Amino acid sequence: MNELLNKLQRYVKTYKEPPYGEEVEGTTELMEEAFQALVKTSHRVVLLENQFIDGMHVNYQGDDEMDGIECPICKYEVARNDDYAEMRPKYCPECGTKLIY
C-alpha cells in the first residue's frame, strides 16, 4: 500500500508541473492499481464490520449441556450450553469478535 501511495504522490507532482494538465505516462495502469487496492480495502472493511460491529454467530460443539460454545473466528471456547444467557460474553475475550448466540 505504501508503494502505491508513493506512486500516486509522484504522479500528482508530475501532473502539476508545466505544461499543466498534460497526460502522464502510466496513468491508466496507476489508476487501475489504485482501483484494485480500493476494492480490496473495501472488502476488508466489510469483513471487519461483520466481525466487530454486526457480530457473528457462535459455533456450538454439540447439544449436550456440557458441550462448549466457540468463537467463530479464533475457536476460543467462550461458554457452555448450560450457561445462563447473562453469563455468556457479548464479545470474545481472545479476539474481540461480537458474538451472536
PADRENMAR-334775 format. One record per residue (C-alpha): residue in one letter; x, y, z. Coordinates in Angstrom, 3 decimals, m for minus. Layout:
residues N
<rec "A",<X,Y,Z>>
...
***
This chain:
residues 101
<rec "M",<0.000,0.000,0.000>>
<rec "N",<2.872,2.390,0.810>>
<rec "E",<4.360,1.738,m2.613>>
<rec "L",<1.060,2.649,m4.254>>
<rec "L",<0.811,5.846,m2.183>>
<rec "N",<4.332,6.821,m3.233>>
<rec "K",<3.459,6.215,m6.903>>
<rec "L",<0.350,8.372,m6.538>>
<rec "Q",<2.354,11.178,m4.907>>
<rec "R",<4.896,11.101,m7.739>>
<rec "Y",<2.028,11.153,m10.247>>
<rec "V",<0.450,14.223,m8.614>>
<rec "K",<3.814,16.004,m8.537>>
<rec "T",<4.436,15.235,m12.226>>
<rec "Y",<0.883,16.206,m13.188>>
<rec "K",<1.242,19.636,m11.531>>
<rec "E",<4.427,20.514,m13.444>>
<rec "P",<4.179,22.696,m16.578>>
<rec "P",<2.647,22.148,m19.035>>
<rec "Y",<m0.284,21.737,m16.681>>
<rec "G",<m2.878,19.014,m17.221>>
<rec "E",<m0.767,17.024,m19.663>>
<rec "E",<m1.286,13.280,m19.527>>
<rec "V",<1.376,11.456,m17.564>>
<rec "E",<2.763,8.167,m18.880>>
<rec "G",<1.396,5.156,m16.998>>
<rec "T",<m1.783,6.915,m15.826>>
<rec "T",<m4.101,4.077,m16.829>>
<rec "E",<m2.030,1.412,m15.080>>
<rec "L",<m1.684,3.539,m11.938>>
<rec "M",<m5.417,4.226,m11.750>>
<rec "E",<m6.159,0.532,m12.276>>
<rec "E",<m3.760,m0.415,m9.464>>
<rec "A",<m5.326,2.206,m7.175>>
<rec "F",<m8.811,0.910,m8.019>>
<rec "Q",<m7.833,m2.681,m7.169>>
<rec "A",<m6.364,m1.527,m3.843>>
<rec "L",<m9.579,0.348,m3.003>>
<rec "V",<m11.731,m2.686,m3.828>>
<rec "K",<m9.564,m4.951,m1.656>>
<rec "T",<m9.652,m2.427,1.198>>
<rec "S",<m13.435,m2.041,1.000>>
<rec "H",<m13.849,m5.835,1.219>>
<rec "R",<m11.664,m5.882,4.324>>
<rec "V",<m13.733,m3.109,5.901>>
<rec "V",<m16.928,m5.086,5.300>>
<rec "L",<m15.378,m8.172,6.921>>
<rec "L",<m14.280,m6.131,9.936>>
<rec "E",<m17.739,m4.578,10.256>>
<rec "N",<m19.275,m8.072,10.224>>
<rec "Q",<m16.854,m9.291,12.863>>
<rec "F",<m16.795,m6.382,15.307>>
<rec "I",<m19.976,m4.346,14.741>>
<rec "D",<m22.712,m6.622,13.353>>
<rec "G",<m21.499,m9.758,15.109>>
<rec "M",<m21.045,m13.363,14.089>>
<rec "H",<m22.959,m16.484,15.074>>
<rec "V",<m21.121,m18.713,17.539>>
<rec "N",<m20.282,m22.373,16.843>>
<rec "Y",<m21.996,m24.910,19.075>>
<rec "Q",<m19.867,m28.013,19.668>>
<rec "G",<m22.964,m30.131,20.365>>
<rec "D",<m26.393,m30.241,22.006>>
<rec "D",<m25.357,m31.648,25.379>>
<rec "E",<m25.393,m29.190,28.323>>
<rec "M",<m21.636,m29.657,28.867>>
<rec "D",<m20.720,m29.014,25.229>>
<rec "G",<m18.906,m25.794,24.555>>
<rec "I",<m19.712,m22.726,22.522>>
<rec "E",<m16.861,m21.403,20.365>>
<rec "C",<m15.954,m18.086,18.809>>
<rec "P",<m16.331,m18.442,15.020>>
<rec "I",<m13.020,m16.643,14.381>>
<rec "C",<m10.447,m17.894,16.897>>
<rec "K",<m12.298,m21.048,18.091>>
<rec "Y",<m11.873,m19.989,21.744>>
<rec "E",<m14.469,m21.650,23.980>>
<rec "V",<m16.460,m18.701,25.297>>
<rec "A",<m19.203,m20.573,27.188>>
<rec "R",<m21.032,m23.861,27.646>>
<rec "N",<m24.559,m24.765,26.581>>
<rec "D",<m25.795,m24.863,30.181>>
<rec "D",<m24.528,m21.335,30.998>>
<rec "Y",<m27.238,m18.762,31.610>>
<rec "A",<m27.618,m16.190,28.837>>
<rec "E",<m26.399,m13.365,31.115>>
<rec "M",<m23.222,m15.361,31.864>>
<rec "R",<m22.260,m15.613,28.179>>
<rec "P",<m19.912,m12.868,26.982>>
<rec "K",<m21.081,m10.452,24.301>>
<rec "Y",<m17.565,m10.325,22.827>>
<rec "C",<m14.867,m12.986,22.562>>
<rec "P",<m12.255,m12.378,25.272>>
<rec "E",<m9.479,m13.581,22.942>>
<rec "C",<m10.089,m11.748,19.657>>
<rec "G",<m12.880,m9.238,20.392>>
<rec "T",<m15.412,m10.609,17.909>>
<rec "K",<m19.002,m9.638,18.695>>
<rec "L",<m20.872,m12.871,19.409>>
<rec "I",<m24.419,m13.774,18.427>>
<rec "Y",<m25.937,m16.760,20.252>>
***
